[in-house]
Amino acid sequence: MSVFSRLYTGTGAFDIVGRRKTWYVAFGLLVLICVASIVFRGFNLGIDFTGGTQIQFPTNTATAPATVPAVQEVFQKAIDVEPASVQTAGNGPAAVVLIRSETLSLAQTVTVKQALFDAFGPRGSDGVPSPNVISISAVSGSWGGQITQQAIIALAVFLVLVTLFLAFYFERAMAVAALVALVHDVVVTMGIYSIVGFEVTPATVIGLLTILGFSLYDTVVVFDKVKENTRGLLGLTRRTYAEAANLALNQTLMRSINTSLIAVLPVVGLLVVGVGVLGVGTLADLALVQLVGILAGALSSLLLATPLLVDIKMRDRRFQEQAARVLSRRRRAKSAAAQPDPPAEGVEPDLADDAELARQLRRERAVAAAASAPTRTGKAAHAAGRARPTGKASRPTGKRHR
């Protein structure tokens, strides 16, 4: 059977739970690298968090096109300071150039304004070049701090509500596993931003909150199937809790892949259109954090949350004993298949074993059928062998045989 056939049928062909130690090592190394980058490298915070100066002017210029590389070069040559970011926003007549840098002094502000006007000659609404269309404003870092504070409060409330929901709707073990997966998604997303050096803006913080819902949704879908497969499991000996959870993962694997793929495509569209076509920085920040978060959430819901749930559940003695009964039943079935002879005299068969019970029932039916069949011996059997059918019904002769 091909890989795609096994994906679509969901018969448990992929042993995901059985390889959970491998996933633990991989996720552990990834989280360790991300935490180390956050601690030692830090984040590339935007001026909304650190404060700075923002310069804006229309892209409708009279002297030269206001491209991003050209604006960066003019800005740096004018005051010998590299801008934090240069981007274009809007489209058509409303398109503008946005320059963000560290806080500039009054002299630097005047110098860079004159240099930009001399290099590009931006036009006003009347179509006449004017230095007045170049606006310069100071950005305070307190606003970004307030956004971060509100985001942390929202994250804490969200985690509390999620814990209560999962604990009541599912069970405590599932709530713990889901929370670990959520924390993993947040840490990995933040760590990748730190490693790559993406600029952290308020849009990044908002995008980080949006990925939590997606990650939780995928985890709840898998856990709901696990709950269905393990209902009444303690009284059965067909499969262990780990095997039932692995079957649930296989049954929802294709759905999780399709959901993640459909969620990623619009985000990639935001990156292509927002950055490549419109040049909108806010869309880029939002799309980047969502792309990283969706991929991390999909992997953690499949390879981390459910294996962790299995390890938590297998700490329960009831599930350990049930797993032992399953293995014992399989050993007896294997031994019975290798030695098909009936049990010896005086040995009671194990009627709790499904395979042994079915074999005993078949044996009893065969014995009953053989006992109910009439037997023929001696002359009767010989006469029955010599008798020939005449095609006529026999009639009584009235004579008595002695």
Disulfide bonds with the S-S distance in Angstrom:
none
